[in-house]
């Protein structure tokens, strides 16, 4: 087990060796994620397990856990989002090989060059973020949204005119 995360790593060789890595990654180091965050303060706990499964597939399985500050799209105020995501990736060298990956894995296209762990973690964080960030139902934001919701005017039934004509 390795207790730090290097910048770049030969994922295929590490999978051959069956390594496990634990570490922390600063949010400020994730340039693709930063535009979606309110603050770059904080770190993510990252666990990566590289190995081979019973079919001989080289795999990268892991998890990312942390706390992110996003902007609530209902009240436009900052909100804390608890991130926890797990992933199971199969390491492949070509698009053709990606099509043959067992369904229990998502393919990760790699080269023989060392892979940036920041890119791998960024991708998993982006996939785990909510499409629309909003406070939960118990927050004050939800109450304000209901208070300022436009009132729906009650319209008269269009057939009521016909009913009145029929009565005459």
C-alpha positions in Angstrom: 0.0 0.0 0.0 1.3 3.5 -1.0 0.2 6.4 1.3 0.7 9.2 -1.2 -0.5 10.0 -4.6 2.1 10.8 -7.3 1.3 13.2 -10.1 1.6 10.6 -12.8 1.5 6.8 -12.7 2.0 3.9 -15.0 -1.4 2.4 -14.3 -0.8 -0.8 -16.4 2.4 -1.6 -14.5 0.8 -0.9 -11.2 -2.2 -3.1 -12.0 0.2 -5.9 -13.0 1.9 -5.5 -9.6 -1.5 -5.2 -7.7 -0.9 -1.9 -5.9 -3.2 0.1 -3.6 -2.8 3.9 -3.2 -4.3 6.1 -0.5 -3.9 9.9 -0.4 -5.4 13.3 -0.4 -5.8 15.6 -3.4 -6.4 19.3 -3.0 -9.4 20.7 -4.8 -7.2 23.5 -6.1 -5.3 20.9 -8.1 -8.4 19.9 -10.1 -8.6 22.6 -12.9 -11.5 21.0 -14.7 -13.6 20.9 -11.5 -12.7 24.4 -10.2 -15.2 26.4 -12.4 -18.1 24.4 -10.8 -17.0 25.2 -7.3 -17.6 28.2 -5.1 -14.4 27.6 -3.2 -11.2 25.7 -4.0 -10.5 25.2 -0.3 -10.4 21.6 0.9 -9.1 18.2 0.0 -10.5 14.9 -1.3 -9.7 11.5 0.1 -8.7 9.2 -2.7 -8.3 5.4 -2.7 -7.1 3.6 -5.8 -6.8 -0.2 -6.1 -5.0 -1.4 -9.2 -5.0 -5.1 -10.1 -6.3 -7.8 -12.3 -9.6 -9.5 -12.0 -10.4 -13.2 -12.5 -10.7 -12.6 -16.3 -7.3 -11.1 -16.5 -8.7 -7.6 -17.0 -6.4 -4.9 -15.7 -8.5 -2.7 -13.4 -8.5 0.5 -11.5 -11.1 0.6 -8.8 -11.4 3.2 -6.1 -13.3 5.9 -4.4 -13.3 9.7 -3.9 -14.7 11.3 -0.8 -14.8 14.9 0.4 -16.8 18.0 0.8 -17.4 20.5 -2.0 -18.9 24.0 -1.9 -21.3 24.5 -4.8 -23.8 27.2 -5.6 -27.4 26.3 -5.0 -29.3 26.9 -8.2 -32.5 27.7 -6.3 -31.3 30.4 -3.9 -27.9 31.1 -5.5 -26.2 30.8 -2.1 -23.2 28.6 -1.4 -24.0 25.1 -0.2 -21.9 22.2 1.1 -22.2 19.0 -1.0 -20.9 15.7 0.5 -19.2 13.9 -2.4 -18.7 10.1 -2.2 -18.2 8.1 -5.4 -16.9 4.7 -6.2 -15.7 3.6 -9.6 -14.6 0.5 -11.4 -12.5 1.1 -14.6 -10.9 -1.4 -17.0 -7.6 -0.2 -18.4 -7.6 -0.4 -22.2 -5.2 0.7 -25.0 -7.6 1.1 -27.9 -11.2 1.9 -28.7 -11.7 -1.7 -30.0 -10.6 -3.0 -26.6 -12.9 -0.6 -24.9 -15.8 -2.3 -26.7 -14.9 -5.6 -25.2 -14.8 -4.5 -21.6 -17.1 -6.5 -19.3 -20.2 -4.7 -18.3 -19.2 -4.4 -14.6 -16.4 -1.9 -15.7 -16.2 1.4 -17.5 -13.3 1.6 -19.9 -10.3 3.9 -19.3 -8.3 4.6 -22.4 -4.6 4.8 -21.5 -1.2 4.8 -23.3 2.1 3.3 -22.3 3.0 6.7 -20.9 2.3 7.5 -17.2 -1.2 8.7 -16.6 -2.1 11.9 -14.7 -4.0 10.9 -11.6 -5.5 14.4 -11.5 -7.2 13.8 -14.8 -8.6 10.4 -13.6 -9.9 11.9 -10.3 -11.3 15.0 -12.0 -13.3 12.8 -14.4 -14.8 10.8 -11.6 -15.6 13.9 -9.6 -17.3 15.5 -12.6 -19.4 12.4 -13.2 -20.5 12.4 -9.5 -21.6 16.0 -9.3 -25.3 16.7 -9.4 -26.7 18.1 -12.6 -28.4 20.8 -10.7 -27.1 21.6 -7.2 -29.9 22.6 -4.8 -30.2 22.6 -1.0 -32.0 19.6 0.5 -35.8 19.8 1.3 -35.3 20.7 4.9 -33.3 23.9 4.3 -34.4 27.5 4.5 -33.8 27.8 0.8 -36.7 25.4 0.0 -39.0 27.4 2.2 -38.0 30.7 0.4 -38.5 29.1 -3.0 -42.1 28.2 -2.0 -42.7 31.6 -0.6 -41.6 33.4 -3.8 -43.1 30.9 -6.2 -45.4 32.6 -8.7 -49.1 32.0 -7.8 -50.9 30.0 -10.3 -54.1 31.9 -11.3 -57.1 29.8 -11.2 -58.7 29.8 -14.6 -62.3 29.4 -15.3 -63.2 26.1 -17.0 -63.6 26.9 -20.8 -66.7 24.8 -20.9 -68.4 26.8 -18.1 -69.5 29.3 -20.7 -71.2 26.5 -22.6 -72.9 25.3 -19.4 -74.3 28.8 -18.8 -75.6 29.0 -22.4 -77.3 25.6 -22.0 -79.1 26.8 -18.8 -80.7 29.8 -20.6 
